[in-house]
Amino acid sequence: MKGLQIPKRFTGTVYLYANSDPESFLYGAIGASHIGPMKNDNRIIVGSIEVDIPLDQTGSRDKQVEQLRASKRKIIDEATSKAGQIDEAIESLLAIEYSGDQL
């Protein structure tokens, strides 16, 4: 897996848009993107601006490492929980005794 590379600067157009899908929880929210209008898009472009700004790379590697570690912990916790449920099901099945005269 390749790490995220944050450039030193961003130069280009930033579009401001409103989400226009009334079925979405983001309906009416204002956002920004460097991706302009697209066909069949649920966004209404309400403005744009040309920018040339320096980007903050400080600590980005440490932040990525912590995010990956948190993702790993979450996956391990979920797997441990599911494995425990499977163990309980196995123990439950092993505890069932068959007695042929109970028909």
C-alpha positions in Angstrom: 0.0 0.0 0.0 1.4 3.3 -1.0 1.2 6.3 1.4 -0.7 9.4 0.6 1.5 12.1 -1.0 0.5 15.6 -0.1 1.9 18.1 -2.6 3.6 21.3 -1.4 1.1 23.6 -3.2 -2.3 23.5 -4.9 -2.8 25.7 -7.9 -6.1 25.5 -9.7 -9.8 26.1 -9.6 -11.9 25.3 -6.5 -15.6 24.9 -7.0 -18.2 25.7 -4.4 -21.3 23.6 -4.7 -24.6 22.8 -2.9 -25.9 19.2 -2.7 -29.2 19.1 -4.5 -30.5 15.6 -3.9 -33.4 15.8 -1.5 -33.0 12.1 -0.7 -29.4 12.7 0.6 -28.6 13.6 4.2 -26.2 16.2 2.6 -29.1 18.0 0.9 -28.4 21.7 0.9 -24.9 21.4 2.4 -22.3 23.6 0.9 -19.0 22.0 -0.1 -15.8 22.6 -2.1 -14.0 20.4 -4.6 -11.3 20.7 -7.2 -13.6 18.6 -9.5 -15.9 20.7 -11.6 -19.4 20.0 -12.9 -20.1 16.5 -14.1 -23.0 15.1 -16.1 -25.8 13.6 -14.0 -24.3 15.2 -10.9 -26.3 15.9 -7.7 -24.4 19.1 -7.1 -25.2 22.6 -8.1 -22.1 24.7 -8.7 -22.6 28.1 -6.9 -19.2 29.6 -7.5 -15.6 29.0 -8.2 -12.3 30.6 -7.4 -8.7 30.4 -8.8 -6.3 29.6 -6.0 -2.6 29.1 -5.4 -2.0 28.0 -1.8 0.7 26.2 0.1 -0.5 22.9 1.7 0.4 21.8 5.2 2.4 18.6 5.1 3.4 18.8 8.8 2.7 15.5 10.5 0.9 14.0 7.5 2.9 10.7 7.8 2.3 10.4 11.5 -1.5 11.0 10.9 -1.5 8.3 8.2 0.3 5.9 10.4 -2.2 6.5 13.3 -5.2 6.1 10.9 -3.8 2.8 9.7 -3.2 1.6 13.2 -6.7 2.6 14.2 -8.1 0.7 11.2 -6.1 -2.3 12.2 -7.3 -2.2 15.8 -10.9 -1.9 14.6 -10.5 -4.9 12.2 -8.9 -7.0 15.0 -11.6 -6.1 17.5 -14.4 -7.0 15.0 -12.7 -10.3 14.1 -12.1 -11.2 17.8 -15.8 -10.5 18.5 -17.0 -12.6 15.6 -14.6 -15.4 16.6 -16.0 -15.3 20.1 -19.5 -15.7 18.7 -18.4 -18.7 16.7 -16.8 -20.2 19.7 -20.0 -19.8 21.7 -22.0 -21.5 18.9 -19.5 -24.4 18.8 -19.7 -24.8 22.6 -23.5 -24.7 22.4 -23.6 -27.4 19.8 -21.1 -29.6 21.7 -23.3 -29.3 24.8 -26.3 -30.8 23.1 -26.6 -34.5 24.2 -28.5 -37.0 22.1 -30.7 -39.5 23.8 -32.4 -41.9 21.4 -35.4 -42.7 23.6 -36.8 -39.1 23.5 -39.0 -39.7 20.4 
